[in-house]
């Protein structure tokens, strides 16, 4: 054991000087809220967790055994920055089968969940003061990731069919580096861009320097009707597409990917290497082995069946129980619906009242880069059981009634 | 299958505008060289890979089975940003047992390998133009990670006992945000800071705003004599210490950690969350389960025995075979020795000559932030077998003889 020589002058006198970017990065609501949901008596509609009943630990276990028995050393050694080639080939193959999209495995890089894609995109495209366009409301995790690069945010309002094109044209004209959106079953709103709106977005950007960042976290979790064409198929040169195994396989593996044209991929590889050399190769090999043999279409169908039932139950209960004046979206996939409270109500007050009743919601405020959202609420329907949804919606309706009384 | 409508105007006309930081980030030599080493006929001393024979795939396999059988859902679900508490407790406990260091698990955050620590430190402390002090030669991965934040580098020359204190004092006076170093068996030089030099470094920084980043990737891989006191014990308030499971467990799991005082940890958590939410919880649980029962001291002793033998063999062959005027360090641990060629020689030319003879080395140039290093070479002794070291050193000696002929 070593002798220690703590310096007397060193204790408690240190002044840390952090970069300005850290002061501008919003501390996550979700983070604080995940802590709250650890209390077992709370029913949480606040987080964004999948239903753990939809995981396949036995299948993952068999794949892990296979990987370690067959060539364990290669699964434990350093690996390439781009990621495990068979996994990238599987991703490219699935785009082909599912959407008819032609993507080369060379255009795919494996990340630590799709959150890292947003970080890498920020690194290579956003400098301090650059204009960064994002949906309104916009995905909180993207706002956090991009904030570290200190851009100016410009928001493009969403209506029921997608981003408003006139607003998009204005921010493109102002020189936005990219427009970030979640065209399928958006987080937080549940809105899916219509086929026409996708065409209009691609038209609005054509001939400009503005890229599209197409976050497709929820494309596989579609409940109603066939998939729409991805932006990548409409504007392949200007679209960076991100994907994730978190929704269909398991978030704990932290495996996502980014699809990018070759000139962009070159820089993404450099940024990824400086960040963490490469993603967990053991997890990549386990996922590739699992996906090579598992009936993945059936697995996805099982998940969407469960989540569709959850959505239907939550929306039916909202219609039955919520006071007049409260409205909500009807998502065609994904994990979230989006409430709007009547004028005069406050989602922060609802959060407090709901927590007293042991039900957690996510106030909409952190999904706005320019203020507002104080009457909006995100509700997650993927994680809670049907029993918990039933009970939680009753609790929430009572909390809502405190503010949104039916007119006398 | 969807219809595609590729836009004619979109193909090949796109001009991508990348941030200035991407142009200043060095593309990795190591990356290019790892590609070269994939040719099976090449004996590589160029990379920094552990000996895969030192991995324990069977032990990892049993731990993976245990984790997935016992509570698979928790290993596959989203998890906290700080990391799996039992793993952070194990890390804190090992510092106590091994070095007598008192560290709270709250001061430990799990990262994707220790490379990510450097990225997180850059994010929270380096703004464009800030002064960043680093050893000369300095670890290439750190230079890459910090470069993304566009600092000015100031280098502090290493002698056999560590950083030169007068040079350090000058860069501290110039306002360096932190001084980054690898005090144990440095990458690339193999130099270990003496106990006296560690005290002198702590003295030089006392009362200033300059932090210490103590990269302890190789502390466990010590061949000769007891460990020296870490900087963290000498200047706890100003030291950020990074560690890694890559050297003692397996790099493929991408598990490292950072130890930081509470006010710094607050910002590290925010930056980590924006980067990728959290590290692979499956790998974290597997590692924690493995470490809870595996005889880790014996495992580390096995690895150090192997690497010590490799070092002894490589240095004995250098003494026998290398031309006069070539000198090298005698590392007391780690994975590298550092050659200096005689005046008039070139490490880039040696690289070419060596590759023709199917042996790979790493020229020293990318380890310098201010030019120089053209007569230095890093040799790795951990990855190649003893037979390969024997053969590779003969090949390298012949390549060396082309330039460094014994005086007639």
Interface residues (C-beta under 8 A of the other chain):
Chain A: X1 X2 X3 X4 X5 X6 X7 X9 X10 X11 X12 X13 X14 X15 X16 X17 X18 X19 X20 X21 X22 X25 X27 X28 X31 X34 X47 X48 X49 X50 X52 X53 X55 X57 X58 X60 X61 X64 X65 X68 X69 X72 X73 X74 X75 X76 X77 X78 X79 X80 X81 X99 X100 X101 X111 X112 X113 X115 X116 X119 X123 X124 X125 X126 X127 X130 X141 X144 X145 X147 X148 X149 X177 X199 X202 X206 X207 X209 X211 X226 X227 X228 X229 X233 X234 X235 X236 X237 X238 X246 X250 X251 X252 X253 X254 X261 X263 X264 X267 X270 X271 X273 X274 X275 X276 X277 X278 X279 X280 X281 X282 X283
Chain B: X1 X2 X3 X4 X5 X6 X7 X9 X10 X11 X12 X13 X14 X15 X16 X17 X18 X19 X20 X21 X22 X25 X27 X28 X31 X34 X47 X48 X49 X50 X52 X53 X55 X57 X58 X60 X61 X64 X65 X68 X69 X72 X73 X74 X75 X76 X77 X78 X79 X80 X81 X99 X100 X101 X111 X112 X113 X115 X116 X119 X123 X124 X125 X126 X127 X130 X141 X144 X145 X147 X148 X149 X177 X199 X202 X206 X207 X209 X211 X226 X227 X228 X229 X233 X234 X235 X236 X237 X238 X246 X250 X251 X252 X253 X254 X261 X263 X264 X267 X270 X271 X273 X274 X275 X276 X277 X278 X279 X280 X281 X282 X283
